[in-house]
Amino acid sequence: MDAALNEAWRRGNPVVFFDISIGGAPVGRLRLELFKKYCPRTVENFRQFCTGEYRYSYESSSYSAMS
């Protein structure tokens, strides 16, 4: 583990990774530190989306899909 990753976790910021491939061959990894202090709800939603925890739902929204 590198120092930048340790520092992000020490600050309490989640870190997500995107593995990049071209034509099926891995070419690298993109690492994003999510700054929870500035926009906690957005960070949590994005973290859940990246890890597959996010569920699409209209719960607690004002949108109605009634036809």
N, C-alpha and C positions, 0 to 999 in steps of 0.2 A: 504494500500500500504506500502511496506516495504522500509527501508532506501536505500538498494542497487538499487532497481528499481528507486526510486526518483533520486539517484545519476547518474544513467545511462541516464535518461532523461535530467537531468541538463547539462550533458556533450554533449547532442545532439545526443546520440547514440540510434538507434532503438532497441527495445527489442521484441523478438518473443517468442511464447510459443508453446510447443508441449504437448498435453495431452496424457498420456500413459495409455493404457488399456490392460488387459490380459483376454482373453475369454469374452470380453465385459464389464468386471468390471474395473472401473477406479482405477489406482494404484498410480498415481502421475502426476506431471507436470514438464517438463523440460523447463527452462527459459534460453534463449541465448541472451546475449548482443552483438550486432554487432558493431564492432569498425570502424565506418565510416571514421575516420581520416586516417587510413592506406590503405584502399582499398574501396573507395566510390562506384565505379560502381558495384563491387562484392556484397557489402552490400545491395545496392538498388535492384539488381537482386534477391538476396536471400530473402529479405524482401517481394518483390512482389510475389515470388514463395510461400512463407509461408502464405500470406494473400489471395492467389487466384487471385491476380491482374495480374500475369505473363501470357503473351500470347506467344505461340510458333510462331516464325516467322523467315523467312529468310531475312527480310528487312535489308538492309545495310550490308549484308554479301557477301562474294565472292563466296559462294556456289551456284551452279546452279543445279536444279533438272530436267533439260531437259533430255528427253530420246530419 
